[in-house]
Amino acid sequence: MAKLPVVAFVVLLAGVVLLAPQPLGAQACSDCHDNKPASHTAHENVDCANCHLEHAEFPHPESAATATCDMCHSQEADQTALGVHGQERQRGNEAAPDCSLCHGSAHNIELPGTTRFRRATVETCGMCHSDEAEQFKQSVHGSLLANETTREGPTCNTCHGEHQIQRPAALEQTVREFNAAVRPGTFNPGALDGCKTEGIDPPKTHWARVIDQPPFLGYPLRPGITFTYLGVKVDENARVLMEQGGPCSNLFAAGEIMAGNILGAGYMAGVGMTIGSVFGRIAGREAARLARH
């Protein structure tokens, strides 16, 4: 009789092991599913569970949600929603482009930077904009893109953007609003001339001129931080000085974050690498000394 509870426990345990969800890998998925990401595609090295979160275990839950692009590409999804294509789909136009129309199915997504993808862009846009696509093909840009010996060349996206595509009227309105906001002044590209805008956000504080004389040239700009005159104060041992003036015993800083301690009123070429190396060594030495003691 004493053995009965033990036997019952073993049987119950075996039942639990058989029914408990088991973690799956890509190889296990391929045992049932043939549509794994193809080689040389954007998702080639992405594990199935990265997209199919609720399918990561077997048996799969019956209410598992379908994978969507915004799970990993939230920024692109937000931009698309603000663009003309996203707005059309929000109005109920199911014929408007979605992710799969431009990029292909999730398991066969072409790498966007490839020449093949760039050349296919014109055909994709031409599904709805056939006249514009034909005009592009006959242009110098179209000829350059179609040339087998060249890898680069403008596509539709070069001028119209990729995800947050706007109607031409949006650009015209932006230019009109900017021109109306420009205040009179004497333009001087070599000084802070005070030629500014009023009534638009963000405002332009200098060098504002109305955009009304062609040719008009546009190019994207992205801000970057090379150095800063702000940041934290440090002492000779790279310890951060607190608000009360004393050093923090276990907080160190080196490089651009403490550049204001060295630069003062001007920037010298190469100083970022210098203070990063010198104070980085000091901070490392002091941190190691603190850890030992």
N, C-alpha and C positions, 0 to 999 in steps of 0.2 A: 504493500500500500504506500510505503514511503516513496516509491519511485514514480507514482502517478503524477504528482505535481511537476516533477522534473521533465517528464515526457511531454506533458501538456504544454509546458513553457517552450520546449524546443519546437513543437509543432506550430505554436503561435508565432514564435520568432521567425520561423521559416516563412510563414504566411506574410508577415510584415515585410520581410526582405524582398519577397517577390512582387509586392504591390507598391512599395515605396517608390517615389519618383527617382530616377537615376539621371545624373548629369550626362549630357551628350557632347560629343565632339563632332567636328566636320565629317570625319569618316563614318560615324554612326548615322548621321543624317543622310549620307549618300546611299546607305543601305535601302532606304525607302524612297528617296527623292533624287531624281536625275538632274534637276535643274539647278545645279550648283554654279557659282560664278565661273565663267569661262576664263581661260588663261589670257594674259595680256589685257585684262580689263581693269577698270578702276576698283572693283571689289574682289579681285583675285585673291588677295591675302586677308580678306575680312572674314572672321569666323561667323558661322551661321547665327550663333546666339547673340552676336552684337546687334543684329537687326531684329531677329525673332526672339525677343527677350522671354516671352512666356512659353516658348517652345524649347527652352534650354534643358528641360527635363522630360523624361518619358515615364508614364503616358502623358501626352499633351493635354492641358486643360481645355475643355470644350469651349470656353468663353475667351480663348486667347485672341488678343487684338491683332489686327493686320499691321505689319510693319509699314511705316511711312517715312519719307525722306527727311522730314523735319526732326526726326529723332536724333540724327547726327548733324544735319545741315540746317540748323535753325536760322542762322543768319541769312542764308540764301533763300530760305522759305519766307522769311519776313520781307526781304527785298522783293520777291516775286509777288507777294500779296499787295505791295504798294504800287507795282507796275501795272501796265495796261492789260497784260495777260491775266494776272491774278484778279484784277478788278472785274474782268469779263466773266471769269469763272464764278466769282461771288454773285454776279447778277444772274447766274443760272445758265450761262453759255457753256455747255459741255464740250463744244467744238474748240474752245480756246485752248492754246497749248498748256500742257502740264509738264512735270518733270520728265516723264517717260517719253513724251513726244520728241523732246530735244535731245535727251541723253540716252534713250533706249530703256529696255527693261532692266530691273534691278540686278539681274544676274549677267547682263551683257552690256554694261555701261562703258562706253568708249572713254578713254582718258581725254579730257578736254584739251590738253595741250598738244595733241598729236596733229600732224598735217592732215590726216584723213578726217578727223573730227572737224577741223577748221574748214576744209573744203565742203564737207557735208552740210555746214551751217547754211550756205546759200540755198541748197535744195530744200532744207527743212523750212526756212523762212518762205521759200517760194511756194509752199503748199497753200499758203493763204495770200501771199503777196507776189503773185506770179509776174505781174508787169515790172515791179521793182527788181525782182530777181533777174529777169532777162536783161534789163538795162544795166544791172551790175555786171553781168557776164560779158557784156559788150564793152565795158569800160576798161581803163588801164588797170584798175584795181582787180577786176575780175580776171583779166589776162595774167596778171602777176600771180594771183592765187592758183590759177589752173596750170601754171608752168611747172612741169615735173622737176625742173632743176632747182626750184626755189622752195624754201620751207616757210618763209614768211610772206605776208601780204595781208592787207586789210580785209576784214569780213564784215558782215552786217553788224556784229557785236562791237566792232571797233568804234563805230560812230553812235550806235543806238544803245549800247550797254548790253549787259548779259541777262540779269534777272529783273532789275527794276527799270524796265523799258517804259518810257513815257511817250505820250502822244506829242507830235510836233507843236501843238498849241501850248503845251506846258512850258516848253523852252521859250516860245515867243512871249508868253506872259511873264516869265521870270526876267527876261531882258527888258521888257517894258517897265516892270516894277523897279528894276535896278536903275534904269535911266532916269526915271522920275524922282528917284531918291538922291541922285548926285547933286551936290551943292556947288555953286560957282566958286572958282578959285584959280590960282596960277599954278599950273602943273609943273613940278620939278622932280624928275626921277632921281636926282642925286641928293635929295634932302627930304625931311619930313615936312611936306608942303601943306598939310591941312586940308587937302582936297578930299572931302569925306562924303559919306551918305547919311541920310536921316530917314527914319521910318521903316527900315528893313532890318531883319535879323538873320545872320550877324551883321553888324555895321562894318563899313570899311572906313578906317580913320585917316588914311592918306592915299594919294595916287588914284583916286576914283575918277574915272572918265566915262562919259556916255559911250555906249557901244552902238555906233550908227554908221561907221565908215568901213566898208569891206576892203580887203578880205578879212573874214572872221576866222580866227584859229582857236581851237580849244584843245586842251590836254588835261589829263587827270593829275592832281597833286595829292600827295599823302604827307601828313606832318610826321616829323621825326625829331627825337630829342638827342642832340649831340652832347650837351652839357647843361648844367643848371647853376645859377648863382644862389639858389636856395638849398635847403637840405638841413642836415644836422651838424651841430658843432662837435668837435672832438678835441681831445688833449694830445700831448706828444706821444702817448701810447695807444692812440686810435680809439680810446674809450669815448663813448658818446656822453656828452655833457647834458645833464638833465635841466629842467626848467629852473631849479633852485641854484644851479651853477656847479654842482658837484658832479663827478664822473660816475657813470653806471659801471659797476664792477664786472658785469657779464654781458655787456652789449658793446660791440665794436663796429666801426664803419670805415670803409675805404672806397676810393674811386669817386665817381661823379656825385654820389649821394652826399659827400662832404667836400665837394669842390670849392664851395664858397669860403672855406677856411684858407685856401691857397690863392685863389684867383683874384679876389679883391674886386677891382673895377674893370678888368679886361681879361680876355681869353688869349692864351698862348698856344700855338699849334703843338700838339703832342703832349700837352700837360695832362690830359685824361689818362693816357697810358702810363705816364710817370707817376702820378699820385696813386693810380690803381696798383702799380707794382710796389712802390715804396710803402705806402700805408697798408697795402694788402699783406706784405711781409710782416710789418709791425703788428697788425691785427691778428694774424695767424700765430705769431710768436707769443703774444700776450694771452690769446685764447688757450693755447696749448699749456702755457704756464699756469693759468687759472685751473684748467682741467686736472693738472697733475697735483695741485695743492687743494 
